[in-house]
Amino acid sequence: MEFLWPFNIFALLLPFIVRYFMKPLPPKNGEQALRVPFFKVFQNQSTAHIYSRSGFAVSLFILGWFCLIISSMRPVTYEDVVDLPVNGRQLMLVLDVSGSMEQRDFVWNNRQTTRLNAVQNMAFDFIKNRTGDAVGLTIFGTEAYLYAPLTLDTKTVAQMLKEIGVGIAGDRTAIGDALLVALKQMKDIPSDKKVIILLSDGSANAGIIHPEEAIEMAKQMGVKIYTIGMGSDGKIVNDFFFPRQINLSADLDEALLKKIASDTGGNYFRVKKSEDLRKVYDELNKVEPTQMDGQMIRPQKELFWIPLFCAMILFFVGLYFKRKSE
């Protein structure tokens, strides 16, 4: 066992210091006071009653104070050393959450669902199961935002992904701005395995950064961008006179997504149904699997709550005996 804040033990002297500097005032000449004829009788009864229980209460308070100080010193124990696998990949998922992602042209568990919901269900396991990868999340619509910074805590990022709603960043599509936000997070990272996964179902029709600028920046930084174009081909709807087919992916700019991927050394994937999305994530699982030297950590277990609990019990029992003595 070890104490992380051992110098807190000097706080044990605090009550004695306070007592020393707060001595009772000496009596003054001419000071008026109320005379109590039977004071000695009262004093004798009080003393006999106090020493039987109050002394025990004081002892409990002292022990409680000692336990409180021990708790403040943060006692910990260390477990066995654990190897943390690290493969060096920095993965930033850049997700389109514009209004068109609410289109219900995907099926999940035999039920019709939105594009965003299909992505959330599939990407949840993809992110959560990244071992040794730092994963981040950028969302974009009319505006682009960093939703989760790069972190090894992939379970938290996966949970945050499930909480995203359609249109949270606006209804249009700022692809250039989104890539810029993602690239800024990777600017000072020394790893040479920096990967962006861009998923969109539209074209670049918003933002202040042109996708070409983001492509050039990615090339200079050595960041590979894998792009996913999402949306089914179309569906048949009954018109007033006869059925007709509607193209649900008319806004998808495949040419741009292909260019982003090819210019940065990545790949482009076309997703028309949930099964395609599953295959894409299977392929992305194999992206740049380079093993690096692992990190060694030694988990520590906090024990401060044990003396803190004891202090609370001692204080409560001490108060009980003190009231009984009054």
VMD Tcl script that draws the C-alpha trace (Angstrom):
set ca {
  {0.00 0.00 0.00}
  {1.14 3.56 -0.73}
  {-0.06 7.05 0.15}
  {-0.22 9.43 -2.83}
  {-0.50 12.55 -0.63}
  {1.58 11.60 2.44}
  {2.20 15.18 3.62}
  {-1.46 15.48 4.62}
  {-0.49 13.67 7.82}
  {0.63 17.03 9.24}
  {-3.04 18.02 9.31}
  {-3.28 15.82 12.44}
  {-1.77 18.74 14.36}
  {-4.46 21.18 13.20}
  {-6.81 20.76 16.23}
  {-3.90 21.28 18.65}
  {-2.78 24.40 16.76}
  {-6.31 25.81 16.84}
  {-6.58 25.00 20.54}
  {-3.27 26.74 21.28}
  {-4.20 29.97 19.51}
  {-7.76 30.04 20.88}
  {-7.09 29.95 24.66}
  {-9.82 31.21 27.02}
  {-9.54 34.90 27.88}
  {-8.28 35.67 31.42}
  {-10.80 37.31 33.78}
  {-10.71 41.09 33.97}
  {-10.98 43.25 37.10}
  {-14.33 44.81 37.59}
  {-16.03 42.50 35.12}
  {-19.67 41.90 36.08}
  {-20.98 38.38 36.29}
  {-24.10 36.59 37.45}
  {-23.75 34.98 40.88}
  {-25.08 31.43 41.11}
  {-25.31 30.27 44.74}
  {-25.60 26.58 43.89}
  {-22.84 26.60 41.17}
  {-20.62 24.11 43.01}
  {-23.44 21.62 43.26}
  {-24.14 22.03 39.55}
  {-20.44 21.72 38.75}
  {-20.06 18.50 40.71}
  {-23.09 16.88 39.08}
  {-21.97 17.99 35.64}
  {-18.44 16.65 36.13}
  {-19.60 13.27 37.37}
  {-21.96 12.92 34.43}
  {-19.54 14.09 31.75}
  {-16.56 11.90 32.55}
  {-18.59 8.75 32.23}
  {-19.60 9.34 28.60}
  {-18.11 12.56 27.29}
  {-14.56 11.28 27.66}
  {-15.44 8.27 25.53}
  {-17.03 10.58 22.93}
  {-13.86 12.68 22.75}
  {-11.82 9.52 22.13}
  {-14.14 8.61 19.28}
  {-13.77 12.09 17.77}
  {-9.97 11.80 17.93}
  {-10.04 8.41 16.21}
  {-12.46 9.78 13.61}
  {-10.17 12.71 12.90}
  {-7.24 10.33 12.51}
  {-9.22 8.20 9.99}
  {-10.24 11.35 8.11}
  {-6.60 12.39 7.72}
  {-5.63 8.88 6.57}
  {-8.37 9.10 3.93}
  {-7.07 12.48 2.73}
  {-3.62 10.94 2.22}
  {-5.15 8.78 -0.59}
  {-4.05 5.24 0.24}
  {-3.80 3.03 -2.86}
  {-2.72 -0.47 -3.77}
  {-1.19 -1.45 -7.09}
  {-2.18 -4.43 -9.20}
  {0.01 -6.44 -11.56}
  {1.52 -4.69 -14.58}
  {-0.66 -4.94 -17.71}
  {0.53 -4.64 -21.31}
  {-1.61 -2.22 -23.31}
  {-1.58 -3.18 -27.01}
  {-0.99 -0.21 -29.28}
  {-1.02 -0.42 -33.07}
  {-0.55 3.29 -33.65}
  {-3.66 4.03 -35.70}
  {-5.40 7.36 -35.24}
  {-8.91 6.98 -36.64}
  {-11.21 9.97 -37.04}
  {-14.76 9.18 -38.16}
  {-16.25 12.14 -40.03}
  {-20.02 11.67 -40.15}
  {-22.62 13.48 -42.23}
  {-25.64 14.29 -40.02}
  {-27.43 16.64 -42.43}
  {-31.18 16.47 -43.03}
  {-30.89 13.93 -45.86}
  {-29.54 11.33 -43.40}
  {-33.12 11.04 -42.14}
  {-34.12 9.26 -45.36}
  {-35.64 5.89 -44.40}
  {-34.20 3.73 -47.19}
  {-32.26 1.23 -45.06}
  {-33.34 -1.90 -43.21}
  {-32.02 -2.90 -39.78}
  {-33.30 -6.02 -37.98}
  {-36.05 -6.38 -40.59}
  {-37.34 -2.87 -39.90}
  {-37.16 0.24 -42.05}
  {-34.78 2.78 -40.54}
  {-32.98 6.02 -41.34}
  {-29.53 6.21 -42.86}
  {-28.11 7.72 -39.70}
  {-29.60 5.02 -37.51}
  {-28.11 2.31 -39.74}
  {-24.70 3.97 -39.48}
  {-24.99 4.32 -35.70}
  {-25.92 0.66 -35.21}
  {-23.10 -0.59 -37.41}
  {-20.41 1.88 -36.34}
  {-21.15 1.33 -32.65}
  {-19.45 -2.08 -32.63}
  {-16.78 -0.92 -35.08}
  {-15.66 1.87 -32.74}
  {-16.12 0.03 -29.45}
  {-13.99 -2.92 -30.56}
  {-10.98 -0.88 -31.69}
  {-8.11 -2.27 -29.61}
  {-5.11 0.00 -29.28}
  {-6.54 2.61 -31.66}
  {-7.25 6.22 -30.77}
  {-10.69 7.07 -32.17}
  {-12.38 10.46 -32.58}
  {-15.64 11.70 -34.04}
  {-16.40 14.76 -36.16}
  {-19.95 15.55 -37.28}
  {-21.04 17.95 -39.97}
  {-24.01 19.43 -41.71}
  {-24.09 23.13 -42.54}
  {-21.42 23.48 -39.84}
  {-18.69 21.07 -38.75}
  {-17.94 20.22 -35.12}
  {-15.50 18.07 -33.20}
  {-17.87 15.79 -31.30}
  {-15.29 13.56 -29.60}
  {-11.50 14.12 -29.60}
  {-9.08 11.30 -30.37}
  {-9.00 8.98 -27.40}
  {-8.30 5.37 -26.45}
  {-11.61 5.35 -24.57}
  {-13.46 3.90 -27.56}
  {-16.47 2.74 -25.53}
  {-17.29 6.33 -24.60}
  {-16.95 7.49 -28.21}
  {-19.23 4.65 -29.35}
  {-21.84 5.69 -26.77}
  {-21.62 9.32 -27.87}
  {-22.19 8.21 -31.47}
  {-25.53 6.68 -30.47}
  {-26.70 10.03 -29.07}
  {-26.33 12.03 -32.31}
  {-29.51 13.28 -33.97}
  {-30.21 14.20 -37.59}
  {-29.86 17.91 -38.34}
  {-27.90 18.67 -35.18}
  {-25.32 20.54 -37.28}
  {-27.67 21.91 -39.95}
  {-29.33 20.53 -43.08}
  {-26.66 21.19 -45.71}
  {-23.27 19.47 -46.30}
  {-19.94 21.14 -45.48}
  {-17.51 18.39 -46.47}
  {-14.46 20.68 -46.73}
  {-15.01 22.18 -43.28}
  {-15.52 18.75 -41.76}
  {-12.24 17.45 -43.16}
  {-10.44 20.55 -41.90}
  {-11.77 20.03 -38.35}
  {-10.65 16.38 -38.43}
  {-7.23 17.22 -39.84}
  {-6.60 19.85 -37.15}
  {-6.98 17.14 -34.50}
  {-4.23 15.13 -36.18}
  {-1.83 17.97 -36.85}
  {0.47 17.47 -33.86}
  {0.16 13.68 -33.59}
  {3.51 11.98 -34.35}
  {1.95 8.72 -35.57}
  {2.29 7.98 -39.29}
  {-0.91 5.92 -39.21}
  {-3.47 8.69 -39.34}
  {-6.73 7.73 -41.03}
  {-9.98 9.60 -41.69}
  {-13.20 7.76 -42.53}
  {-15.60 10.16 -44.24}
  {-19.25 9.13 -44.64}
  {-21.70 11.28 -46.58}
  {-24.85 11.00 -48.68}
  {-24.65 14.43 -50.32}
  {-22.44 16.94 -52.11}
  {-20.33 19.80 -50.83}
  {-22.84 22.67 -50.80}
  {-21.89 24.54 -47.62}
  {-18.89 25.73 -45.65}
  {-15.97 28.06 -46.28}
  {-13.30 25.45 -47.04}
  {-13.30 23.87 -50.50}
  {-12.72 20.09 -50.44}
  {-9.67 20.59 -52.70}
  {-7.97 22.59 -49.94}
  {-8.68 19.85 -47.43}
  {-7.28 17.25 -49.84}
  {-4.01 19.17 -50.19}
  {-3.70 19.52 -46.43}
  {-4.31 15.79 -45.95}
  {-1.62 14.96 -48.50}
  {0.90 17.23 -46.76}
  {0.13 15.62 -43.40}
  {0.21 12.09 -44.77}
  {-3.37 11.36 -43.74}
  {-5.28 8.71 -45.66}
  {-8.97 9.35 -46.22}
  {-11.40 6.50 -46.80}
  {-14.75 7.68 -48.10}
  {-18.20 6.09 -47.95}
  {-21.04 7.17 -50.22}
  {-24.37 6.28 -48.64}
  {-27.86 5.95 -50.09}
  {-29.97 3.43 -51.99}
  {-30.46 3.67 -55.73}
  {-34.16 4.45 -55.58}
  {-37.65 3.17 -54.96}
  {-40.97 2.87 -56.78}
  {-43.75 5.21 -55.71}
  {-47.36 5.28 -56.90}
  {-48.09 8.48 -58.77}
  {-51.56 9.80 -59.59}
  {-51.64 7.97 -62.93}
  {-48.86 5.33 -62.85}
  {-45.89 4.16 -60.72}
  {-42.57 5.93 -61.10}
  {-39.05 5.48 -59.71}
  {-37.41 8.06 -57.44}
  {-33.61 8.28 -57.21}
  {-32.84 8.61 -53.49}
  {-29.13 9.22 -54.10}
  {-29.44 12.06 -56.58}
  {-27.52 14.41 -54.26}
  {-24.62 12.02 -53.69}
  {-21.41 13.37 -55.24}
  {-19.56 10.12 -55.91}
  {-16.99 11.86 -58.08}
  {-15.87 14.06 -55.18}
  {-15.74 11.19 -52.70}
  {-13.71 9.08 -55.13}
  {-11.28 11.96 -55.69}
  {-10.80 12.54 -51.97}
  {-10.00 8.86 -51.46}
  {-7.73 8.38 -54.47}
  {-5.73 11.59 -53.95}
  {-4.96 10.72 -50.31}
  {-4.23 7.01 -50.80}
  {-7.51 5.70 -49.43}
  {-10.44 3.82 -50.94}
  {-14.01 4.68 -51.84}
  {-16.92 2.47 -50.79}
  {-20.50 2.62 -52.07}
  {-23.18 1.66 -49.56}
  {-26.71 0.97 -50.80}
  {-28.00 -1.27 -48.00}
  {-27.10 -2.37 -44.49}
  {-25.21 -5.44 -45.73}
  {-22.91 -3.17 -47.75}
  {-22.21 -1.11 -44.66}
  {-21.25 -4.22 -42.71}
  {-18.80 -5.25 -45.45}
  {-17.25 -1.78 -45.48}
  {-16.53 -1.87 -41.75}
  {-15.05 -5.36 -42.14}
  {-12.66 -3.91 -44.71}
  {-11.86 -0.91 -42.55}
  {-10.93 -3.25 -39.71}
  {-7.95 -4.25 -41.81}
  {-6.78 -0.69 -42.46}
  {-3.07 -0.20 -41.73}
  {-2.75 -2.88 -39.00}
  {0.80 -2.03 -37.86}
  {1.83 -3.14 -34.40}
  {3.96 -0.79 -32.31}
  {5.71 -1.22 -28.97}
  {3.05 -1.73 -26.34}
  {2.60 0.50 -23.34}
  {2.79 -0.94 -19.83}
  {0.41 0.30 -17.18}
  {-0.01 -0.67 -13.54}
  {-3.65 -0.25 -12.44}
  {-4.12 1.27 -9.02}
  {-7.01 0.75 -6.63}
  {-8.18 3.64 -4.47}
  {-8.71 2.80 -0.77}
  {-9.56 6.26 0.60}
  {-13.21 5.29 1.09}
  {-12.38 2.75 3.81}
  {-10.92 5.20 6.40}
  {-13.48 7.79 5.29}
  {-16.31 5.38 6.08}
  {-14.73 4.58 9.45}
  {-14.43 8.30 10.24}
  {-18.12 8.85 9.53}
  {-19.11 5.96 11.82}
  {-16.85 7.20 14.62}
  {-18.20 10.76 14.35}
  {-21.82 9.60 14.48}
  {-21.20 7.32 17.47}
  {-19.25 10.10 19.20}
  {-22.13 12.53 18.70}
  {-24.52 9.99 20.17}
  {-22.49 9.59 23.37}
  {-21.91 13.33 23.61}
  {-25.66 14.01 23.55}
  {-26.24 11.30 26.14}
  {-23.75 13.06 28.42}
  {-25.45 16.46 28.17}
}
mol new
graphics top color blue
foreach p $ca { graphics top sphere $p radius 0.5 }
foreach p [lrange $ca 0 end-1] q [lrange $ca 1 end] { graphics top cylinder $p $q radius 0.2 }
display resetview
